[in-house]
């Protein structure tokens, strides 16, 4: 990456700041996008110096830089400037294809049925174990490019297709290598409790022993601060097994996330709240009592409507009920080879508006500020606010709701990460720069 321009001023912008206060937004506050109709934003050394009404920002810039100081100056001409999107749930390290499963689902096969027949996660594990580091990294970098082309600047990224100590560590290393080579901000998550691998079939408890006694200590030593996740559901890990994994991770100082209530209600969302997990993801069959527990703990519900589409289902997460109970909502692609091979977060946002019945403003908060908190980056990403990383989008649109309205045609945009213009999609020209 190039050295960030020391000073950048974006003037005459329609700012969507999502700024103010601390923590994720919930309930009626979920839709507070902090719109500034005639705004400006100043960047210095990769961070936001000021953002808000243009006259206020221009005064701050003159005071801080002087009237004649050299800078890159851009006239946004009323176009939207907003935080870079945050994808709060993805599985981007894999090899192989599961395209054949689409036909099985069309014929009526269910998720658990496909998995029990040797397909599903186990199929991807076999292909991924056979892939070289170089092949995994090349595929991952391509997926990161695709995500960033759709405006994603921060990505929560899980392992989980290795399911042995050596393979899980290898996949986390591939994520670290990608983070060193790509402008994407990558938040790593260990998901050793994703499925039981072939060699442990029928010995679930022995595999949980391996995760707790060998994998987790190795991950905590090599990747301190990485999240730990577990897939608690019908056909996956039981509530007791999940609690054992999460307690062991917490004892090692790893923050927690969990796959909860996608197919069956096992009580995992309540467990996530009780253990202080940052997020519970999917939450399609979460009970009202569990929603209350999540609201009390501040646990974010990461909703993944693309996966429901990928499964050919119409049973979407009860987003409005979660909001009514005061649970903060975030969004993710769930990018993965089986149920949602989709890197298009704006398309997921469009689905959230139509099928989760969220307003465009609620969706935007879910894909920026709240997703940043669900990814452990809420103090530095997801907002246009002084001191935050200069990760932002300049859209070829004068209304931020276009991201939800025009599905399948992400607006042209310029993407900035850490004060660096990283890519320009669909020939958007920045005019007025000097």
C-alpha positions as CSV (number, residue, x, y, z in Angstrom):
1,X,0.0,0.0,0.0
2,X,1.1,3.6,-0.7
3,X,1.8,6.0,2.1
4,X,-1.4,7.8,3.0
5,X,-1.8,11.3,1.8
6,X,-1.1,13.5,4.8
7,X,-4.1,15.8,4.4
8,X,-7.3,15.3,2.4
9,X,-10.4,17.5,2.4
10,X,-13.7,16.3,1.0
11,X,-16.0,19.3,0.6
12,X,-19.7,19.7,-0.3
13,X,-20.5,16.2,0.7
14,X,-23.7,14.5,1.8
15,X,-22.2,12.9,4.9
16,X,-23.6,9.9,6.6
17,X,-21.6,9.9,9.9
18,X,-23.4,7.3,12.1
19,X,-21.6,9.3,14.8
20,X,-22.0,10.1,18.5
21,X,-21.9,8.3,21.8
22,X,-20.5,4.9,22.5
23,X,-21.6,1.3,21.7
24,X,-23.9,-0.2,19.0
25,X,-27.3,1.4,18.3
26,X,-30.4,-0.5,19.3
27,X,-34.2,0.0,19.3
28,X,-35.3,3.4,17.9
29,X,-31.7,4.5,17.8
30,X,-30.8,1.7,15.2
31,X,-31.9,4.1,12.4
32,X,-29.8,7.2,13.5
33,X,-27.4,7.7,10.6
34,X,-26.2,11.2,11.5
35,X,-27.0,12.7,8.1
36,X,-25.3,16.0,7.3
37,X,-26.7,17.4,4.1
38,X,-24.0,20.0,3.3
39,X,-20.9,18.5,5.0
40,X,-17.2,18.2,4.8
41,X,-14.6,15.7,6.0
42,X,-10.9,16.2,6.7
43,X,-8.3,13.4,6.9
44,X,-4.8,13.6,8.3
45,X,-2.3,10.8,8.5
46,X,-4.9,8.1,7.8
47,X,-7.4,9.2,10.4
48,X,-10.4,11.5,10.4
49,X,-9.5,15.0,11.7
50,X,-13.0,16.4,11.4
51,X,-16.4,15.5,10.0
52,X,-19.7,17.5,10.0
53,X,-21.3,20.7,8.7
54,X,-18.9,22.1,6.2
55,X,-18.5,25.5,7.8
56,X,-17.5,23.9,11.1
57,X,-15.0,21.5,9.4
58,X,-13.5,24.3,7.2
59,X,-12.9,26.4,10.4
60,X,-11.2,23.4,12.0
61,X,-9.1,22.7,9.0
62,X,-8.0,26.4,8.7
63,X,-7.0,26.3,12.4
64,X,-5.2,23.0,12.2
65,X,-3.6,23.3,8.8
66,X,-3.5,27.0,7.9
67,X,-5.3,28.4,4.9
68,X,-2.5,27.7,2.4
69,X,-1.4,24.3,3.5
70,X,-1.0,21.6,0.8
71,X,-3.8,19.1,0.7
72,X,-5.7,16.8,-1.6
73,X,-9.1,18.6,-2.0
74,X,-12.2,17.0,-3.5
75,X,-15.5,18.6,-4.3
76,X,-18.0,15.8,-3.7
77,X,-20.7,18.0,-5.4
78,X,-23.5,16.6,-3.1
79,X,-22.5,13.0,-3.4
80,X,-22.7,10.6,-0.4
81,X,-19.7,10.1,1.8
82,X,-20.2,7.4,4.3
83,X,-18.2,4.9,6.4
84,X,-16.8,1.9,4.7
85,X,-19.0,-1.1,5.0
86,X,-18.2,-3.7,7.7
87,X,-19.0,-7.4,7.0
88,X,-19.6,-8.9,10.4
89,X,-19.6,-12.6,9.4
90,X,-17.7,-14.4,6.7
91,X,-15.9,-17.7,6.0
92,X,-13.6,-16.7,3.2
93,X,-10.8,-19.3,3.4
94,X,-11.8,-22.3,1.4
95,X,-11.0,-24.4,-1.7
96,X,-13.2,-26.4,-4.0
97,X,-16.8,-25.9,-5.0
98,X,-20.2,-27.1,-3.7
99,X,-22.2,-26.2,-6.7
100,X,-23.7,-29.8,-6.8
101,X,-25.5,-29.0,-3.6
102,X,-27.6,-26.4,-5.3
103,X,-29.3,-29.2,-7.3
104,X,-29.7,-31.3,-4.2
105,X,-31.5,-28.5,-2.5
106,X,-33.7,-27.9,-5.5
107,X,-34.7,-31.5,-5.2
108,X,-35.7,-31.0,-1.6
109,X,-32.6,-32.1,0.4
110,X,-32.1,-30.2,3.6
111,X,-28.9,-28.8,5.2
112,X,-28.5,-31.5,7.8
113,X,-29.4,-34.2,5.2
114,X,-26.6,-33.0,2.9
115,X,-24.2,-32.8,5.8
116,X,-25.0,-36.4,7.0
117,X,-24.4,-37.7,3.5
118,X,-20.8,-36.4,3.5
119,X,-21.5,-33.1,1.8
120,X,-21.7,-29.7,3.4
121,X,-18.9,-28.5,5.5
122,X,-17.1,-31.9,5.5
123,X,-16.8,-31.7,1.7
124,X,-15.2,-28.3,1.9
125,X,-12.8,-29.4,4.6
126,X,-11.5,-32.2,2.4
127,X,-10.9,-29.9,-0.5
128,X,-9.3,-27.2,1.6
129,X,-7.0,-29.5,3.4
130,X,-5.7,-30.6,0.0
131,X,-5.0,-27.0,-1.2
132,X,-1.6,-25.4,-0.9
133,X,-1.0,-22.3,1.1
134,X,-0.4,-20.4,-2.2
135,X,-3.7,-21.5,-3.6
136,X,-5.7,-20.6,-0.5
137,X,-4.1,-17.2,-0.3
138,X,-4.7,-16.5,-4.0
139,X,-8.4,-17.4,-3.7
140,X,-8.7,-15.4,-0.5
141,X,-7.1,-12.3,-2.1
142,X,-9.6,-12.5,-5.0
143,X,-12.5,-12.7,-2.5
144,X,-11.2,-9.7,-0.7
145,X,-11.1,-7.8,-4.0
146,X,-14.7,-8.7,-4.6
147,X,-15.8,-7.6,-1.2
148,X,-14.0,-4.3,-1.5
149,X,-15.5,-3.7,-4.9
150,X,-18.8,-3.7,-3.1
151,X,-17.6,-1.2,-0.4
152,X,-16.4,-3.5,2.4
153,X,-13.4,-2.1,4.2
154,X,-13.5,-4.3,7.4
155,X,-14.1,-8.1,7.3
156,X,-14.7,-10.5,10.2
157,X,-13.1,-13.7,8.8
158,X,-13.4,-17.2,10.2
159,X,-11.3,-20.3,9.9
160,X,-13.3,-23.5,10.2
161,X,-12.6,-25.5,7.1
162,X,-9.5,-27.2,8.6
163,X,-10.8,-28.9,11.7
164,X,-7.4,-30.1,12.9
165,X,-4.9,-28.1,15.0
166,X,-2.4,-27.8,12.2
167,X,-5.0,-26.9,9.5
168,X,-6.8,-24.3,11.7
169,X,-3.5,-22.6,12.5
170,X,-2.6,-22.7,8.8
171,X,-5.8,-21.0,7.8
172,X,-5.4,-18.3,10.4
173,X,-1.9,-17.8,9.0
174,X,-3.3,-17.4,5.5
175,X,-5.7,-14.7,6.9
176,X,-2.7,-12.9,8.5
177,X,-0.8,-13.1,5.2
178,X,-3.7,-11.6,3.3
179,X,-4.0,-8.8,5.9
180,X,-0.4,-7.9,5.3
181,X,-0.9,-7.8,1.5
182,X,-4.4,-6.4,1.1
183,X,-5.9,-3.1,2.3
184,X,-8.9,-4.9,3.8
185,X,-9.0,-4.7,7.6
186,X,-9.3,-8.4,8.6
187,X,-10.6,-9.5,12.0
188,X,-9.7,-13.2,12.5
189,X,-12.0,-15.7,14.2
190,X,-11.1,-19.2,15.2
191,X,-14.0,-21.6,14.3
192,X,-12.6,-25.0,15.1
193,X,-16.0,-26.0,16.5
194,X,-17.6,-25.7,13.0
195,X,-18.3,-29.3,12.4
196,X,-17.0,-32.8,13.4
197,X,-14.5,-33.9,10.8
198,X,-14.6,-37.3,9.0
199,X,-11.9,-38.8,11.2
200,X,-14.0,-38.1,14.3
201,X,-17.3,-39.1,13.0
202,X,-19.3,-40.7,15.8
203,X,-16.9,-39.4,18.4
204,X,-18.2,-35.9,18.9
205,X,-17.0,-35.5,22.4
206,X,-13.5,-36.6,21.5
207,X,-13.4,-33.9,18.9
208,X,-14.6,-31.3,21.4
209,X,-11.8,-32.5,23.7
210,X,-9.3,-31.7,20.9
211,X,-10.7,-28.2,20.3
212,X,-10.6,-27.4,24.0
213,X,-7.4,-29.1,25.1
214,X,-5.2,-28.6,22.0
215,X,-6.6,-26.2,19.4
216,X,-7.6,-23.4,21.7
217,X,-4.3,-23.1,23.6
218,X,-2.4,-23.2,20.3
219,X,-4.6,-20.5,18.8
220,X,-4.4,-18.3,21.9
221,X,-0.6,-18.6,21.8
222,X,-0.2,-17.9,18.1
223,X,-3.1,-15.4,17.6
224,X,-3.8,-13.7,20.9
225,X,-7.0,-11.6,20.8
226,X,-8.6,-13.6,17.9
227,X,-12.3,-14.3,18.3
228,X,-13.5,-17.8,19.1
229,X,-16.7,-18.9,17.5
230,X,-18.8,-22.2,17.6
231,X,-21.6,-23.5,15.6
232,X,-24.4,-24.5,18.0
233,X,-27.4,-25.9,16.2
234,X,-29.2,-29.0,15.1
235,X,-26.7,-31.2,13.2
236,X,-23.8,-29.2,14.7
237,X,-22.6,-28.9,18.3
238,X,-24.9,-29.1,21.4
239,X,-25.4,-26.4,23.9
240,X,-23.3,-28.1,26.5
241,X,-20.5,-28.7,24.0
242,X,-20.6,-25.1,22.8
243,X,-20.6,-23.8,26.4
244,X,-17.5,-25.9,27.1
245,X,-15.7,-24.5,24.0
246,X,-16.6,-20.9,24.8
247,X,-15.7,-21.2,28.5
248,X,-12.3,-22.6,27.5
249,X,-11.8,-19.7,25.0
250,X,-12.8,-17.1,27.6
251,X,-10.4,-18.5,30.1
252,X,-7.6,-18.1,27.5
253,X,-8.6,-14.4,27.0
254,X,-10.2,-14.9,23.6
255,X,-13.4,-12.8,22.9
256,X,-16.5,-14.8,21.9
257,X,-18.9,-15.0,19.0
258,X,-21.4,-17.8,18.3
259,X,-23.6,-19.3,15.5
260,X,-27.0,-19.4,17.2
261,X,-30.5,-20.4,16.4
262,X,-30.3,-20.9,12.7
263,X,-32.3,-24.2,12.5
264,X,-33.3,-25.0,16.0
265,X,-33.7,-23.2,19.3
266,X,-31.1,-24.8,21.7
267,X,-30.7,-21.7,23.9
268,X,-27.5,-20.6,22.4
269,X,-28.4,-16.9,22.1
270,X,-29.0,-16.8,25.9
271,X,-25.7,-18.6,26.4
272,X,-24.0,-15.9,24.3
273,X,-25.5,-13.2,26.4
274,X,-24.6,-15.0,29.6
275,X,-21.0,-15.4,28.7
276,X,-20.6,-11.9,27.3
277,X,-20.2,-12.8,23.7
278,X,-19.8,-9.9,21.3
279,X,-22.4,-11.3,18.9
280,X,-24.8,-14.1,18.3
281,X,-25.2,-14.8,14.6
282,X,-28.2,-16.0,12.5
283,X,-30.8,-15.7,15.3
284,X,-33.6,-17.0,13.1
285,X,-35.5,-18.9,15.8
286,X,-34.3,-17.0,18.8
287,X,-36.9,-16.7,21.6
288,X,-38.3,-13.5,23.1
289,X,-36.7,-14.4,26.4
290,X,-33.3,-14.9,24.7
291,X,-33.7,-11.6,22.9
292,X,-34.2,-9.9,26.3
293,X,-31.0,-11.5,27.6
294,X,-29.1,-10.3,24.5
295,X,-30.5,-6.7,25.0
296,X,-29.4,-6.7,28.6
297,X,-25.8,-7.9,27.8
298,X,-25.4,-5.7,24.7
299,X,-24.8,-8.8,22.5
300,X,-25.2,-7.9,18.9
301,X,-27.4,-10.0,16.6
302,X,-25.6,-10.5,13.3
303,X,-28.3,-11.3,10.7
304,X,-27.4,-13.1,7.5
305,X,-30.4,-13.0,5.1
306,X,-28.2,-14.1,2.2
307,X,-27.9,-17.5,3.8
308,X,-31.7,-17.9,4.0
309,X,-31.8,-17.1,0.3
310,X,-29.0,-19.6,-0.4
311,X,-30.9,-22.3,1.4
312,X,-34.0,-21.7,-0.6
313,X,-35.9,-20.7,2.5
314,X,-38.3,-17.9,3.3
315,X,-37.8,-18.1,7.1
316,X,-35.8,-15.0,7.8
317,X,-34.6,-13.7,11.1
318,X,-37.3,-11.7,13.1
319,X,-35.4,-8.4,12.9
320,X,-38.3,-6.1,13.9
321,X,-39.0,-8.3,17.0
322,X,-35.3,-8.2,17.9
323,X,-35.4,-4.4,17.6
324,X,-38.5,-4.2,19.7
325,X,-36.6,-6.1,22.4
326,X,-33.7,-3.7,22.2
327,X,-31.2,-6.0,20.5
328,X,-28.6,-4.1,18.3
329,X,-28.6,-5.5,14.8
330,X,-25.7,-6.0,12.4
331,X,-25.3,-7.6,9.0
332,X,-22.9,-9.9,7.3
333,X,-22.6,-11.7,4.0
334,X,-21.8,-15.1,5.5
335,X,-19.6,-15.5,2.5
336,X,-19.0,-19.3,2.3
337,X,-18.9,-22.0,-0.4
338,X,-22.1,-23.8,0.6
339,X,-25.0,-21.6,1.6
340,X,-24.0,-18.1,0.6
341,X,-21.2,-17.7,-2.0
342,X,-22.0,-14.0,-2.2
343,X,-19.4,-11.2,-1.7
344,X,-22.0,-8.5,-2.3
345,X,-22.9,-6.8,1.0
346,X,-25.1,-4.1,-0.6
347,X,-27.2,-6.9,-2.1
348,X,-27.5,-8.4,1.5
349,X,-28.5,-4.9,2.6
350,X,-31.2,-4.8,-0.1
351,X,-32.5,-8.1,1.2
352,X,-32.5,-6.9,4.8
353,X,-34.7,-4.0,3.8
354,X,-37.2,-6.2,1.9
355,X,-37.2,-9.4,3.9
356,X,-36.1,-8.4,7.4
357,X,-38.4,-5.2,7.1
358,X,-35.6,-2.9,8.2
359,X,-35.6,0.7,6.9
360,X,-32.6,1.8,4.8
361,X,-31.3,3.8,7.7
362,X,-31.5,0.8,10.1
363,X,-29.8,-1.3,7.4
364,X,-27.0,1.2,7.0
365,X,-26.3,1.3,10.8
366,X,-26.3,-2.5,10.8
367,X,-23.7,-2.6,8.0
368,X,-21.4,0.0,9.5
369,X,-21.4,1.0,13.2
370,X,-23.1,-2.0,14.6
371,X,-21.2,-4.4,12.4
372,X,-18.0,-2.8,13.6
373,X,-19.0,-3.4,17.2
374,X,-19.9,-7.0,16.3
375,X,-16.4,-7.4,14.9
376,X,-14.5,-5.8,17.9
377,X,-13.7,-2.7,15.9
378,X,-16.4,-0.3,17.2
379,X,-13.9,2.1,18.7
380,X,-12.1,2.7,15.4
381,X,-14.4,1.8,12.4
382,X,-17.9,2.1,11.2
383,X,-18.3,5.9,11.7
384,X,-17.2,9.2,10.3
385,X,-16.0,10.8,13.5
386,X,-12.8,12.6,14.6
387,X,-10.1,10.1,15.6
388,X,-11.6,7.2,13.7
389,X,-9.8,5.4,10.9
390,X,-10.3,7.1,7.5
391,X,-12.1,4.1,6.0
392,X,-14.9,5.6,3.8
393,X,-16.8,5.5,0.6
394,X,-17.5,8.2,-1.8
395,X,-20.6,7.1,-3.8
396,X,-21.8,8.2,-7.2
397,X,-25.1,8.8,-5.6
398,X,-26.8,11.7,-3.7
399,X,-28.9,9.5,-1.5
400,X,-27.4,6.8,0.8
401,X,-30.7,4.7,0.5
402,X,-29.5,3.8,-3.1
403,X,-27.5,1.0,-1.4
404,X,-30.8,-0.7,-0.4
405,X,-32.9,0.5,-3.3
406,X,-30.9,-0.4,-6.4
407,X,-30.2,-4.1,-5.7
408,X,-27.9,-5.9,-8.0
409,X,-26.2,-2.7,-9.1
410,X,-24.0,-1.4,-6.4
411,X,-23.4,2.4,-7.0
412,X,-20.1,3.4,-8.5
413,X,-17.8,4.3,-5.6
414,X,-14.4,5.3,-4.5
415,X,-13.0,3.4,-1.5
416,X,-10.6,4.8,1.0
417,X,-8.9,2.7,3.7
418,X,-6.7,4.5,6.2
419,X,-6.5,7.6,4.2
420,X,-5.6,5.8,0.9
421,X,-7.8,5.6,-2.1
422,X,-7.6,1.9,-2.7
423,X,-9.9,1.3,-5.6
424,X,-12.3,3.0,-8.0
425,X,-15.2,0.9,-9.2
426,X,-17.0,1.2,-12.5
427,X,-15.0,4.2,-13.7
428,X,-16.1,6.7,-11.0
429,X,-13.9,9.8,-11.5
430,X,-13.0,12.0,-8.5
431,X,-13.4,15.5,-9.8
432,X,-11.9,18.6,-8.3
433,X,-8.9,16.8,-6.7
434,X,-5.7,18.8,-6.6
